[in-house]
């Protein structure tokens, strides 16, 4: 279509510079101070967890000093716990486990949720009915208790803990995905793709899902935070991998001694709090950065 | 309305049976069985004794017979027998439900009332100090582990400023059934309820704030303002009634999840409810009790969902059929 009336062509504004969606979101995100603060905290925590253990080489499982030494009274700056283990070493090493479980559980949550929601929203009818019943079933299951049962019966390994968290957390992602699919399914560009012979798989994964992605990315980011809290809760109840040090486990281990050493519980709790707070800030920032585009599109 | 409720009830029964089947399946898929656990606790047994125990538990029968028996027992209110506590699980649960309900009702009710008030006020002045405070409070409430908040409150209000008891529900020296006993329980209730309440408060203040902001932008609120109604009237009569709907929905949903929500807080404060029972049964590897609590909680969830549905229809007459 190159036939444009000369008069209209002259008055038309110059075409806006093409900016990729990712860049647009980043530009919005960058202006959000709290989200940027969250991002920096998060990156710092990840960096410390990655390289910290090789820089600060105290073994977090070994007795290094008098048990229950308060912070600042020995070379171990954050003090020691009831077994005389260095708290700082525990914090630095525990981050890996906590964040790994959080990410792994969140990936599972999103994977199950998006698959179920996409199938339900795309196929509709009986498939939708059945899958929504299943979703409802998992909503009725009391999530912490169910995860407790799974971990207790199958053993507290890192994989089992992550799977248990994933299994109880996916329902809201599924509902959101379904709603997005129901909306996008009826769009003209989807119909156009179908009319040129695109199969179901292509429509679901290549056409609809990318368009449904923005709110799902936000949910995925936030679910890392809730998975970390969940893991902390389970390990507080004693359901943690005996071979792995995590922040939640440190709190659980030190709880009986809070009257003698408040620091043993305070520091790991602060670490969890900061991490989840940073993730929430990033998630909220992403949401704000993505939402104006959603409004524009409708 | 009755028809809708009936349909929901049928749906509910199916859901509950599904929970039981899942319980049953998990025990059988998981490594080890109840007899092995029991033998472990007894400190070993002969092969004949083990075979006898298996027969006693019905474990030598085909799976479909076992599951049939299990469902039939639960239908009669029998959730199995806890060998650790030497009591039927049903009576264990009924003994412990009172403290849990007291704790959760107090926490949830105060959180809803305070949260709604905070939310409604902060929604009217979106850039005021209060509004920012609500945002910060809810962000913090969402990000801190609830059991850690509990421990921090103990350190603050029982250790640094010793005004509240650290744990438990009663002091042993106060006789039961007196006025002082009620005060004593209330005194012990403050910290756990505060801990659990803060989490709920974070949620409800945020929810009601968002809901109120949305409602204040609707056409009917604009109309009410345009025809010159006083501000109070607009806020409390026109806006609040609609803004409170999502609060009711979530209150129902969350009240159903009470036991799950209370596990961590009860464990921190040694509050003698179902949550501590669940924690103890993990320590003792008492699967029967834990599964019984799981089923009972699922039952609470569905019952609360049905009740919420009924309340919802009362508040919002537009919802006639589901």
Contacts between the chains, C-beta under 8 A, distances in Angstrom:
chain1	res1	chain2	res2	distance
A	136	B	15	6.9
A	137	B	15	5.7
A	137	B	18	5.4
A	137	B	19	7.6
A	140	B	15	5.4
A	140	B	19	7.1
A	140	B	298	5.4
A	140	B	301	5.0
A	140	B	302	5.8
A	140	B	305	7.8
A	141	B	19	6.6
A	141	B	22	7.9
A	141	B	294	7.6
A	141	B	298	6.0
A	142	B	257	5.9
A	142	B	259	6.1
A	142	B	260	3.6
A	142	B	294	6.5
A	142	B	297	4.0
A	142	B	298	6.3
A	142	B	301	6.5
A	143	B	257	7.6
A	143	B	260	6.0
A	144	B	260	4.4
A	144	B	261	7.5
A	144	B	263	5.6
A	144	B	264	7.5
A	145	B	259	6.7
A	145	B	260	5.0
A	145	B	263	6.8
A	145	B	278	6.2
A	145	B	290	7.6
A	145	B	293	6.4
A	145	B	294	4.9
A	145	B	297	5.7
A	146	B	294	6.2
A	148	B	263	7.6
A	148	B	278	6.7
A	148	B	282	6.2
A	148	B	290	6.8
A	149	B	23	7.9
A	149	B	26	6.7
A	149	B	287	7.9
A	149	B	290	5.7
A	149	B	291	6.5
A	149	B	294	5.7
A	150	B	26	7.1
A	152	B	282	5.5
A	152	B	285	7.0
A	152	B	287	7.3
A	152	B	290	6.7
A	153	B	26	5.7
A	153	B	27	7.1
A	153	B	30	3.7
A	153	B	287	6.9
A	154	B	30	5.6
A	154	B	31	7.4
A	155	B	31	7.5
A	225	B	142	7.9
A	225	B	143	7.0
A	229	B	143	7.9
A	229	B	145	5.5
A	232	B	145	4.7
A	232	B	147	7.8
A	232	B	148	7.8
A	233	B	145	6.5
A	233	B	146	7.6
A	233	B	147	6.7
A	233	B	264	5.4
A	236	B	145	7.3
A	236	B	147	5.1
A	236	B	264	6.6
A	236	B	267	7.4
A	237	B	263	7.2
A	237	B	264	7.3
A	237	B	267	6.5
A	237	B	279	5.8
A	237	B	282	6.2
A	238	B	279	8.0
A	238	B	282	6.4
A	238	B	283	6.8
A	239	B	282	6.7
A	248	B	145	7.3
A	251	B	145	7.4
A	251	B	147	7.1
A	251	B	148	6.2
A	251	B	151	7.4
A	255	B	151	6.7
A	255	B	268	7.6
A	258	B	151	6.0
A	258	B	154	6.8
A	258	B	155	6.6
A	258	B	159	7.9
A	259	B	159	6.7
A	262	B	155	5.1
A	262	B	159	7.5
A	265	B	148	7.1
A	265	B	151	5.2
A	266	B	152	7.2
A	266	B	155	7.6
A	269	B	144	7.2
A	269	B	145	6.4
A	269	B	148	3.6
A	269	B	151	7.2
A	269	B	152	7.2
A	272	B	144	7.5
A	272	B	145	5.5
A	272	B	148	6.9
A	273	B	140	7.8
A	273	B	143	5.6
A	273	B	144	4.6
A	273	B	145	7.3
A	273	B	148	7.1
A	276	B	142	7.6
A	276	B	143	4.1
A	276	B	144	7.5
A	277	B	139	6.7
A	277	B	140	7.2
A	277	B	143	4.0
A	277	B	144	8.0
A	280	B	139	6.0
A	280	B	142	6.0
A	280	B	143	5.5
A	281	B	139	7.6
